[in-house]
Amino acid sequence: MSANLLNRREFLTFGLLAAGATGLSGFRERLPPGEAPPIHGYGRIAWDWLPVRKKPTFYADEVDRRYLDQVIPLLNVVEGPDGPAHNPLWYRIVGGYIYSGYIQPVETVLYAPARTVPKTGALAEVTVPFTDSLRFLRNSGWQPLYRLYYRSTHWVTSVDEGPDGAAWYGITSDRHGQVYHAPAEHIRLIPASELEPISPDVPAADKHIEISIDRQTLTAYEDEEVVLKTKVATGLDQQGKPSNGIPTNTPKGSFRVGRKMPSRHMGNGDLVSNITNYELPGVPWVSYFVATGVALHGAYWHNNYGRQMSHGCVNMSPDDAKWIYRWTVPIADEDDWYVDGAGTVIRVF
């Protein structure tokens, strides 16, 4: 256990709050008797609510609804006859069909806690649909804080005893430096082998990225060879003057990757537990290329690539964003919370 270990009595005084932090029960929908196990696993509802339709089309009758953070069995996947063209996939679920664009595919994988972590912190990712973090306050004990979602990444800076007596990881926010805790078994420490640079022998000048707003695609090149082509979700077209002065559309032009962060708390930075607040802790695999904060990064709040969705950034699947993070220059080491440099060229058109 780390030197940050809190007094056992302080931890236990305020009850077993861990029951509400598992992300493993309560929201999970069960299969009815006789229904076959899901072929495509489980999905988390990533929108306020989604209609369940009688057929895989937006024109079909609504027969039910599923709500934010419910975890549902995905029985099958089909292509809807009416699209939409950028993503025509629908899931068959218990009672009907639901559109895939706002379903995050999830798993539940539990890990044995580490005994210690490096003083500089260990990069880690959440491996359950979600887990609710808690913040320990000396005067009021354990208090709910952020909900941490599957495939989000975080800096683990301590191994402590949680309110249930089990190991909980202390997580330090890169945004405001606050420390909060989550069950260690819900979080996987990412090995250094997963962070090794991709194609480090290719000269930096031979790597570049092109992003098409019209096609909603990102293409990565080594010289003239395509090494990655994938759908993305760029910024929404701005309607009127933005309240904060920063347009929501992704700017066009030629840029360079300027800063990379494997984990970034985006949003307002408020210390709140309300999951409807604009707080996105642990946005994974961030590669900034515009000074106003525009970046390539993974998204765990939708699965609707191929359509403009963001406030300016270029949303990617976590796997694709991780590939870009490892492939681009500047090169980041495993313990870098951020790395700066005039890096890989990005052209947006």
C-alpha positions as CSV (number, residue, x, y, z in Angstrom):
1,M,0.0,0.0,0.0
2,S,1.2,3.5,-0.7
3,A,2.2,6.3,1.6
4,N,-1.1,8.0,0.7
5,L,-3.1,5.2,2.5
6,L,-5.8,6.9,4.6
7,N,-6.5,5.8,8.1
8,R,-8.6,2.5,8.1
9,R,-11.1,3.9,10.6
10,E,-11.6,7.0,8.5
11,F,-12.3,4.9,5.4
12,L,-14.8,2.6,7.0
13,T,-16.7,5.1,9.2
14,F,-18.9,6.2,6.3
15,G,-20.2,2.9,5.2
16,L,-19.9,0.6,2.3
17,L,-20.6,3.1,-0.5
18,A,-18.8,0.8,-2.9
19,A,-22.1,-1.0,-3.7
20,G,-23.2,2.0,-5.8
21,A,-19.9,2.2,-7.5
22,T,-19.6,-1.1,-9.3
23,G,-21.2,-0.5,-12.6
24,L,-21.9,-4.2,-12.6
25,S,-25.5,-4.4,-11.4
26,G,-28.6,-2.4,-11.0
27,F,-28.6,-1.0,-14.6
28,R,-27.9,-4.3,-16.3
29,E,-30.9,-5.7,-18.2
30,R,-31.5,-9.5,-17.9
31,L,-32.4,-11.8,-20.7
32,P,-35.9,-13.3,-20.5
33,P,-36.2,-17.1,-20.0
34,G,-35.5,-19.0,-23.2
35,E,-33.7,-16.1,-25.0
36,A,-30.3,-17.1,-26.5
37,P,-27.2,-15.4,-25.0
38,P,-26.1,-12.2,-26.7
39,I,-24.0,-12.7,-29.9
40,H,-22.6,-9.2,-29.8
41,G,-22.2,-8.8,-26.0
42,Y,-23.5,-5.8,-24.1
43,G,-23.9,-2.1,-24.8
44,R,-24.3,0.9,-22.6
45,I,-26.9,3.6,-23.5
46,A,-24.8,6.7,-24.1
47,W,-27.6,9.2,-24.6
48,D,-30.3,10.5,-22.3
49,W,-32.7,8.0,-23.7
50,L,-33.2,6.0,-26.9
51,P,-36.3,4.6,-28.4
52,V,-36.7,0.9,-29.0
53,R,-38.5,0.4,-32.3
54,K,-40.5,-2.5,-33.7
55,K,-38.2,-2.7,-36.8
56,P,-34.7,-1.5,-37.5
57,T,-35.8,1.9,-39.0
58,F,-36.5,5.3,-37.6
59,Y,-39.9,5.1,-39.3
60,A,-41.1,2.1,-37.2
61,D,-43.3,2.4,-34.1
62,E,-41.6,3.1,-30.8
63,V,-42.4,0.2,-28.5
64,D,-40.1,1.0,-25.5
65,R,-37.2,3.1,-24.3
66,R,-33.8,2.6,-22.7
67,Y,-32.2,5.2,-20.6
68,L,-28.7,6.7,-20.0
69,D,-26.2,4.1,-18.6
70,Q,-28.5,1.1,-18.8
71,V,-26.4,-1.9,-19.9
72,I,-28.4,-4.1,-22.3
73,P,-27.8,-7.4,-24.1
74,L,-27.1,-6.9,-27.8
75,L,-28.6,-10.0,-29.4
76,N,-27.8,-9.4,-33.0
77,V,-26.8,-6.6,-35.4
78,V,-28.6,-5.8,-38.7
79,E,-28.3,-3.2,-41.4
80,G,-31.4,-0.9,-41.4
81,P,-33.1,-0.6,-44.8
82,D,-33.4,3.2,-44.5
83,G,-29.8,3.8,-43.3
84,P,-28.6,6.3,-42.3
85,A,-25.9,6.0,-44.8
86,H,-23.0,6.9,-42.5
87,N,-23.9,4.2,-40.0
88,P,-26.9,1.9,-40.9
89,L,-26.4,-0.6,-38.1
90,W,-29.1,-1.4,-35.6
91,Y,-29.0,-3.8,-32.7
92,R,-31.7,-6.3,-32.0
93,I,-32.3,-6.2,-28.3
94,V,-34.9,-7.6,-25.9
95,G,-38.2,-6.2,-27.2
96,G,-37.2,-4.7,-30.5
97,Y,-34.4,-2.8,-32.2
98,I,-32.2,0.1,-31.1
99,Y,-29.9,2.4,-33.2
100,S,-26.2,1.6,-32.7
101,G,-24.9,5.2,-33.0
102,Y,-25.5,6.0,-29.3
103,I,-24.7,2.6,-27.9
104,Q,-21.2,2.1,-26.4
105,P,-20.1,-1.6,-26.7
106,V,-18.9,-2.6,-23.3
107,E,-17.4,-5.5,-21.4
108,T,-17.0,-6.4,-17.7
109,V,-13.4,-7.6,-17.0
110,L,-12.1,-7.5,-13.5
111,Y,-8.4,-7.2,-12.7
112,A,-6.3,-8.1,-9.7
113,P,-5.1,-4.9,-8.0
114,A,-1.5,-3.9,-8.2
115,R,0.3,-3.7,-4.9
116,T,2.1,-0.4,-5.8
117,V,2.3,2.1,-8.6
118,P,5.2,4.4,-9.7
119,K,5.5,7.7,-8.0
120,T,4.9,9.4,-11.4
121,G,1.6,7.5,-11.7
122,A,0.5,4.6,-13.9
123,L,-1.7,5.1,-16.9
124,A,-4.9,2.9,-16.7
125,E,-8.2,2.3,-18.3
126,V,-11.7,1.4,-17.0
127,T,-12.7,-2.2,-17.9
128,V,-16.4,-2.2,-16.7
129,P,-19.4,-0.4,-18.3
130,F,-18.9,2.3,-15.7
131,T,-17.7,2.8,-12.1
132,D,-18.6,5.7,-9.8
133,S,-15.6,7.3,-8.1
134,L,-15.6,8.7,-4.6
135,R,-13.7,11.5,-3.0
136,F,-12.7,11.4,0.6
137,L,-13.2,14.6,2.6
138,R,-11.9,14.8,6.1
139,N,-15.0,16.5,7.5
140,S,-17.7,14.6,5.6
141,G,-16.1,11.3,4.6
142,W,-16.7,9.6,1.3
143,Q,-18.6,11.7,-1.3
144,P,-19.6,10.7,-4.8
145,L,-17.7,12.3,-7.6
146,Y,-17.3,11.4,-11.3
147,R,-18.7,8.4,-13.1
148,L,-15.9,6.8,-15.0
149,Y,-16.7,5.0,-18.2
150,Y,-15.5,2.0,-20.1
151,R,-12.3,2.7,-22.2
152,S,-11.7,6.0,-20.4
153,T,-8.1,6.5,-19.3
154,H,-6.8,7.8,-16.0
155,W,-3.6,8.4,-14.0
156,V,-3.5,6.1,-11.0
157,T,-1.2,7.5,-8.3
158,S,-1.8,5.4,-5.3
159,V,-3.2,2.0,-4.1
160,D,-5.4,2.5,-1.0
161,E,-8.0,0.7,1.1
162,G,-11.5,1.6,0.0
163,P,-14.7,2.0,2.0
164,D,-15.4,-1.8,1.5
165,G,-12.0,-2.8,2.7
166,A,-10.8,-3.8,-0.8
167,A,-8.1,-2.1,-2.8
168,W,-9.1,1.1,-4.5
169,Y,-6.9,3.2,-6.8
170,G,-6.3,6.8,-6.1
171,I,-6.7,8.8,-9.4
172,T,-5.2,12.2,-9.8
173,S,-7.0,14.6,-12.2
174,D,-4.8,16.2,-14.8
175,R,-7.3,19.1,-14.9
176,H,-7.4,20.3,-11.3
177,G,-5.2,17.9,-9.3
178,Q,-7.9,16.5,-7.1
179,V,-7.5,12.9,-6.0
180,Y,-10.5,10.6,-6.0
181,H,-10.8,6.8,-5.8
182,A,-12.4,3.9,-7.7
183,P,-12.4,0.1,-7.1
184,A,-9.1,-1.2,-8.4
185,E,-10.6,-4.3,-9.9
186,H,-12.5,-2.1,-12.3
187,I,-9.3,-0.6,-13.7
188,R,-6.5,-2.1,-15.8
189,L,-3.0,-0.7,-15.6
190,I,-1.8,-0.3,-19.2
191,P,1.5,-2.1,-19.8
192,A,4.4,-0.2,-21.5
193,S,4.3,-2.5,-24.4
194,E,0.9,-1.1,-25.5
195,L,2.4,2.4,-25.6
196,E,5.4,1.8,-27.8
197,P,5.6,4.0,-30.9
198,I,4.2,2.7,-34.1
199,S,6.6,3.0,-37.2
200,P,9.3,4.9,-35.3
201,D,11.7,4.1,-38.1
202,V,9.6,6.1,-40.6
203,P,11.0,9.7,-40.8
204,A,8.7,12.1,-39.1
205,A,8.5,14.2,-42.3
206,D,7.0,11.2,-44.2
207,K,4.0,11.0,-41.8
208,H,0.9,13.1,-42.3
209,I,-2.8,13.0,-41.7
210,E,-5.7,14.2,-43.9
211,I,-9.2,14.8,-42.5
212,S,-12.1,15.3,-44.8
213,I,-15.0,17.2,-43.3
214,D,-17.3,16.2,-46.2
215,R,-16.6,12.5,-46.0
216,Q,-16.0,12.5,-42.2
217,T,-12.9,10.4,-42.6
218,L,-9.3,10.4,-41.3
219,T,-6.5,9.0,-43.5
220,A,-2.9,8.5,-42.2
221,Y,-0.1,8.3,-44.7
222,E,3.5,7.2,-44.6
223,D,4.9,9.0,-47.6
224,E,2.1,8.1,-50.1
225,E,1.0,4.8,-48.5
226,V,-2.2,4.7,-46.6
227,V,-1.6,3.1,-43.2
228,L,-5.0,3.9,-41.6
229,K,-8.3,5.1,-42.9
230,T,-11.3,5.4,-40.5
231,K,-14.5,7.3,-39.9
232,V,-14.5,10.2,-37.5
233,A,-16.9,12.7,-36.1
234,T,-15.8,16.3,-36.5
235,G,-17.3,19.5,-35.2
236,L,-20.9,20.6,-35.7
237,D,-21.4,23.6,-38.1
238,Q,-21.8,26.7,-36.0
239,Q,-25.2,28.3,-35.8
240,G,-24.9,31.9,-34.6
241,K,-22.1,33.3,-32.5
242,P,-20.7,30.9,-29.9
243,S,-21.2,31.9,-26.3
244,N,-17.5,31.3,-25.4
245,G,-16.1,32.8,-28.6
246,I,-14.9,29.4,-29.8
247,P,-16.7,28.0,-32.9
248,T,-17.9,24.4,-32.8
249,N,-16.8,23.6,-36.3
250,T,-13.5,21.9,-36.8
251,P,-11.1,24.5,-38.4
252,K,-9.8,23.8,-41.9
253,G,-6.2,24.3,-42.8
254,S,-2.8,22.8,-42.2
255,F,-1.7,22.1,-38.6
256,R,0.8,20.1,-36.6
257,V,0.3,17.9,-33.6
258,G,1.4,20.2,-30.8
259,R,0.6,18.4,-27.5
260,K,-0.3,14.8,-26.8
261,M,-2.0,13.5,-23.6
262,P,-3.0,9.9,-23.0
263,S,-5.7,11.1,-20.6
264,R,-7.4,14.4,-20.4
265,H,-10.3,15.7,-18.2
266,M,-12.4,17.8,-20.6
267,G,-15.5,19.8,-19.7
268,N,-16.0,22.5,-17.1
269,G,-13.7,21.0,-14.4
270,D,-16.4,21.1,-11.7
271,L,-16.3,18.8,-8.8
272,V,-19.8,17.2,-9.2
273,S,-21.3,13.7,-9.3
274,N,-24.2,14.7,-11.6
275,I,-23.7,12.6,-14.7
276,T,-25.6,15.2,-16.8
277,N,-23.0,17.9,-16.1
278,Y,-20.5,18.6,-18.9
279,E,-17.7,16.7,-17.3
280,L,-15.6,14.2,-19.3
281,P,-12.9,12.8,-17.1
282,G,-10.4,10.4,-18.7
283,V,-10.9,11.3,-22.4
284,P,-8.4,8.9,-24.0
285,W,-5.5,9.3,-26.4
286,V,-5.6,13.1,-27.1
287,S,-3.5,14.7,-29.8
288,Y,-4.0,18.5,-29.9
289,F,-3.4,20.3,-33.2
290,V,-5.1,23.7,-32.7
291,A,-4.2,26.2,-29.9
292,T,-7.9,26.7,-29.0
293,G,-8.0,23.0,-27.8
294,V,-9.0,21.2,-30.9
295,A,-7.7,17.6,-30.8
296,L,-8.0,14.1,-32.1
297,H,-9.2,11.9,-29.3
298,G,-11.2,8.8,-28.4
299,A,-14.9,9.2,-27.5
300,Y,-16.8,7.0,-25.1
301,W,-20.0,9.0,-25.2
302,H,-21.2,7.9,-28.7
303,N,-20.5,5.4,-31.4
304,N,-21.7,7.5,-34.3
305,Y,-18.6,8.1,-36.5
306,G,-19.1,9.3,-40.0
307,R,-21.3,12.3,-38.9
308,Q,-20.5,15.7,-37.4
309,M,-21.0,15.4,-33.7
310,S,-18.4,17.3,-31.7
311,H,-17.7,20.8,-30.4
312,G,-14.7,21.1,-32.7
313,C,-12.6,18.2,-31.9
314,V,-12.2,15.1,-34.1
315,N,-13.9,12.2,-32.3
316,M,-12.5,8.7,-33.0
317,S,-13.0,5.2,-31.6
318,P,-10.7,4.7,-28.7
319,D,-8.7,2.1,-30.6
320,D,-8.2,4.4,-33.6
321,A,-7.3,7.3,-31.3
322,K,-4.8,5.1,-29.5
323,W,-3.2,4.1,-32.8
324,I,-2.8,7.8,-33.8
325,Y,-1.4,8.7,-30.4
326,R,1.3,6.0,-30.8
327,W,2.0,6.7,-34.5
328,T,2.3,10.5,-34.5
329,V,5.2,12.7,-33.5
330,P,6.1,13.9,-30.9
331,I,6.7,10.6,-29.3
332,A,5.4,10.1,-25.8
333,D,7.0,7.9,-23.1
334,E,4.9,5.6,-20.9
335,D,5.1,8.0,-17.9
336,D,4.4,11.2,-19.8
337,W,1.3,13.0,-18.7
338,Y,1.8,15.2,-21.7
339,V,4.5,15.8,-24.4
340,D,4.9,18.9,-26.6
341,G,6.5,19.5,-29.9
342,A,6.0,20.6,-33.5
343,G,4.8,17.2,-34.6
344,T,3.0,15.3,-37.4
345,V,1.2,17.5,-40.0
346,I,-2.6,17.4,-40.1
347,R,-4.5,18.8,-43.1
348,V,-8.2,19.4,-42.6
349,F,-10.2,20.2,-45.7
